[in-house]
Amino acid sequence: MKFLSLASSSHGNAYIVDDGETRILVECGVSHRRLQQMCRAAGYCLTDMAVCLVSHEHKDHANCYEKLLASGIPVWCSDGTANALGNDLLEIFDLPPGANVGMVERFGTLNVVPFRTLHDAARPLGFLIQSKVDGEKLAFATDTVNLRYRFPDVNILAVEANYAEDILALCTHIPEKVIHRIRNSHMEIGTLCGWISTLELGQCRQIYLLHLSDSTSNEGRFVQQVTAVSGGIPVCACPKEGVFQC
């Protein structure tokens, strides 16, 4: 299974998951034209995508979903996201009332299990994606304060590492209400490291750090911190924009 980052920041997010037979888009938070360009740069056509998964309704994750629908690409999300976007053409993941983990949906050779995340959005989701071709599992979670899942036997982790508390505390130019929102809706690097340290990562071969903040993160430091708690698993930070695969 391959995981490619096309864009990863508060300005826009888009990623491709490909197991050699099925390709899906995760997030569509850039313009449709830019997404087409990014896909071509990665060696794909946007129409190659079997489906697009959207974690929540914010523009940097769902910007061009209407144009994807118009081009015939199904877009899947939670019922809360669909209601927030106000579009009846969106496909909705089945999560029973009160459940944190939903039912599996099958897209070609990729099985997707949605799970609840913690963000200031309408029922945001992360995704556990498993290939029937090679059996590999990828856990994707961005824009979440924390995670409450363990993902046994996961092979690829793609998770948010948005900011560091000590860097944020020095950013006197950021309004207090923005600082409050960051702390209550995004993953701090210490929180991420604490979570990763609880996982059994014997099958994990790669960790991707997503959605680093322009002003309150440090890529090199974050990679070192996560490497230290993951037992030496290769770690890389996805750039703000540009086709990227570790």
C-alpha positions in Angstrom: 0.0 0.0 0.0 1.2 3.5 -0.8 0.3 6.8 0.9 1.1 10.0 -0.9 0.7 13.5 0.4 -0.4 16.2 -2.1 -1.1 19.0 0.5 -0.9 19.0 4.3 -1.6 22.2 6.2 -4.3 24.6 7.3 -4.2 26.0 3.7 -5.3 22.7 2.2 -5.2 18.9 2.6 -5.2 16.1 0.1 -3.8 12.6 0.1 -3.8 9.4 -2.1 -4.0 5.8 -0.9 -3.1 3.2 -3.6 -2.7 -0.5 -3.2 -1.9 -1.1 -6.8 -5.5 -1.9 -7.8 -7.7 0.7 -6.1 -6.9 4.4 -5.6 -8.8 6.6 -3.2 -8.5 10.3 -2.3 -8.5 11.3 1.3 -9.5 15.0 1.7 -10.1 17.5 -1.1 -9.2 20.7 0.6 -7.7 22.6 -2.4 -9.2 23.9 -5.6 -10.4 21.4 -8.1 -7.9 22.7 -10.7 -5.0 22.4 -8.2 -6.1 18.9 -7.2 -6.0 17.9 -10.8 -2.5 19.3 -11.2 -1.3 17.6 -8.0 -2.7 14.2 -9.1 -1.0 14.5 -12.5 2.3 15.4 -10.8 1.9 12.2 -8.7 1.3 10.1 -11.9 -2.5 9.9 -11.6 -5.6 11.3 -13.2 -8.1 12.6 -10.7 -10.7 10.4 -12.4 -8.6 7.4 -11.3 -9.9 7.9 -7.8 -12.6 5.4 -6.8 -13.9 7.7 -4.0 -13.0 10.6 -1.8 -13.1 10.4 2.0 -13.7 13.7 3.8 -12.9 13.9 7.5 -15.0 17.0 8.2 -16.6 20.1 6.7 -13.8 22.7 7.0 -12.7 24.2 3.7 -9.1 23.0 4.0 -10.4 19.5 3.9 -13.6 19.7 1.8 -13.0 22.6 -0.6 -13.8 21.0 -3.9 -16.1 18.2 -2.9 -18.9 19.5 -5.1 -16.8 19.4 -8.2 -15.7 15.9 -7.4 -19.4 14.9 -7.1 -20.1 16.6 -10.4 -17.3 14.6 -12.1 -18.7 11.3 -10.8 -16.4 10.7 -7.9 -18.4 9.6 -4.8 -17.6 11.6 -1.6 -18.0 9.9 1.7 -18.2 11.5 5.1 -20.1 11.5 8.4 -23.8 12.5 8.7 -22.7 15.6 10.7 -20.3 16.6 7.9 -23.0 16.1 5.2 -25.5 18.2 7.2 -22.9 20.9 7.7 -22.1 21.0 4.0 -25.8 20.8 3.1 -25.5 18.5 0.2 -27.8 15.5 -0.2 -25.5 13.8 -2.8 -22.9 13.0 -0.2 -22.5 9.3 0.9 -22.7 8.8 4.6 -20.7 6.3 6.7 -22.8 4.1 9.0 -21.9 4.9 12.6 -24.6 3.7 15.1 -25.7 6.3 17.6 -23.2 6.7 20.4 -20.6 4.4 18.6 -17.1 5.6 18.1 -16.3 3.1 15.3 -18.4 2.6 12.2 -19.2 -0.2 9.8 -16.7 -1.2 7.1 -17.3 0.2 3.6 -15.6 -1.5 0.6 -14.2 0.5 -2.2 -12.7 -1.9 -4.7 -9.8 -3.7 -2.9 -9.7 -1.2 0.0 -11.8 -1.6 3.1 -12.5 1.6 5.1 -13.6 1.7 8.8 -14.5 5.2 10.0 -13.9 6.3 13.6 -14.7 9.4 15.6 -12.1 12.1 16.2 -12.1 15.2 18.4 -12.3 18.5 16.6 -14.5 21.6 16.4 -16.5 20.2 13.6 -19.7 18.3 13.1 -18.9 14.6 13.9 -15.4 14.5 12.3 -13.9 11.2 11.3 -10.6 9.4 10.9 -10.2 6.3 8.7 -8.6 2.9 9.1 -7.9 1.6 5.6 -7.0 -2.0 4.8 -6.0 -3.5 1.4 -7.3 -6.9 0.3 -4.3 -7.0 -2.1 -1.5 -7.0 0.4 -3.3 -7.0 3.7 -1.7 -3.7 4.9 -3.5 -1.3 7.2 -3.2 2.5 7.3 -4.6 4.6 10.0 -5.4 8.2 9.0 -6.3 10.9 11.6 -5.9 14.7 11.3 -7.5 17.7 13.0 -8.0 15.9 16.3 -7.0 16.9 19.9 -6.3 13.3 20.8 -6.9 9.7 19.7 -8.5 6.9 21.8 -7.8 3.9 19.5 -4.9 1.4 19.3 -4.9 0.2 15.7 -3.4 -3.3 16.2 -1.1 -4.5 13.4 -1.2 -1.1 11.6 1.5 -0.8 8.9 1.3 2.9 8.2 0.3 5.8 10.6 -0.7 9.1 9.1 -1.5 11.4 12.0 -1.6 15.0 13.0 1.3 16.8 14.7 0.1 20.4 14.6 2.0 22.4 17.2 4.3 22.4 20.2 3.0 24.0 23.4 6.3 25.8 24.1 6.4 27.3 20.6 2.8 28.3 20.8 3.4 30.0 24.2 6.0 32.3 22.5 3.7 33.4 19.7 2.5 36.7 21.1 1.2 37.8 17.7 -1.5 35.1 17.7 -4.9 36.3 19.1 -5.8 34.6 22.4 -9.0 33.1 20.9 -7.0 31.5 18.1 -4.6 30.0 20.7 -7.5 28.7 22.6 -8.9 27.0 19.4 -5.5 25.5 18.6 -5.2 23.9 22.0 -8.8 22.6 21.9 -9.0 21.3 18.3 -5.5 20.2 17.2 -2.9 17.6 18.3 0.1 18.8 20.3 3.3 17.0 19.6 3.6 15.9 23.3 0.1 14.4 23.1 1.0 12.6 19.9 4.2 11.2 21.4 2.3 10.0 24.5 -0.3 8.3 22.4 2.3 6.6 20.1 4.2 5.3 23.1 1.1 3.3 24.1 0.9 1.5 20.8 2.2 -1.9 19.8 4.0 -1.0 16.5 5.7 -4.3 15.6 4.1 -4.3 12.2 4.4 -0.5 11.5 6.9 0.5 8.8 6.2 4.2 8.4 4.8 7.2 10.3 3.7 10.3 8.5 3.2 13.6 10.4 0.3 15.7 9.0 -0.9 19.2 9.2 2.1 20.9 10.8 1.5 24.5 11.7 3.4 27.2 9.8 4.3 29.1 13.0 4.0 26.8 15.9 5.8 23.6 14.8 9.3 22.4 14.1 9.6 19.7 11.5 13.0 18.4 12.5 12.3 18.4 16.2 8.9 16.7 15.7 10.4 13.9 13.5 13.1 13.3 16.2 10.5 13.3 19.0 8.3 10.8 17.3 11.2 8.6 16.2 12.4 8.4 19.8 9.0 7.1 21.1 8.3 4.8 18.1 11.3 2.5 18.5 13.1 3.8 15.5 10.3 3.4 12.9 11.0 5.8 10.0 9.1 9.1 10.5 8.6 11.9 8.0 6.7 15.2 8.0 4.4 15.9 5.1 5.1 19.3 3.4 2.6 22.0 3.1 2.3 21.3 -0.7 3.9 19.0 -3.2 3.7 15.3 -4.0 5.5 13.5 -1.2 6.0 9.9 -0.2 8.6 8.7 2.4 
